[in-house]
Structure formats: C-alpha cells, structure tokens
Amino acid sequence: MTGSVKLGLYKGNIKVLSRQSPYSLYQPKLAAFTMGSDYDQKDAGGFIRILGLPARSQAKLKQEIFS
C-alpha cells in the first residue's frame, strides 16, 4: 500500500477516519450524481432491473408454489 490511513479506536471498535493514496482509483468527479452529460438516468433503471432479477424470480417461484 502506498498512502496513509487514519484509524479511530473506541471501546474495542475501529473506524476508518481517512485514507489517501496517490494511486487511488476513487475519483470524486465520477462518483458524484452531478456528472452532467456523461450520466443518463435511464441507465439506472436497467441497473436496478438487473439487480432485482433474482428477487423477482424468487417471488414468482414462491407464487407458483403456493398458488
């Protein structure tokens, strides 16, 4: 690891307070919701449908079993 990490210890718990690295892949400009023309809100709908597919499949299966 190259960089620094600041940890907080309190009553047996540990919490990351800050971290930084010159090689970090995190880019605040890309993570923000104000990405301008690079972000299409329709993409979120497709993403949600893909992530929800297992739950919808399970609900459909339960409905068929208990009907």
VENQUI-V820528 format. One record per backbone hydrogen bond with DSSP energy under -0.5 kcal/mol. NH is the residue of the N-H (numbers start at 1). CO is the residue of the C=O. If there is no record, write none. Layout:
nh=[NH:NH]
co=[CO:CO]
This chain:
nh=[3:4:6:7:8:10:13:15:17:17:18:20:24:30:31:32:35:38:39:40:41:43:44:44:45:46:47:48:49:50:51:52:53:53:56:57:58:59:60:61:62:63:64:65:66:67]
co=[1:20:18:5:15:13:10:8:6:15:6:4:21:27:27:28:33:35:36:38:39:40:40:41:41:42:43:44:45:46:47:48:49:50:52:53:54:55:56:57:58:59:60:61:62:63]
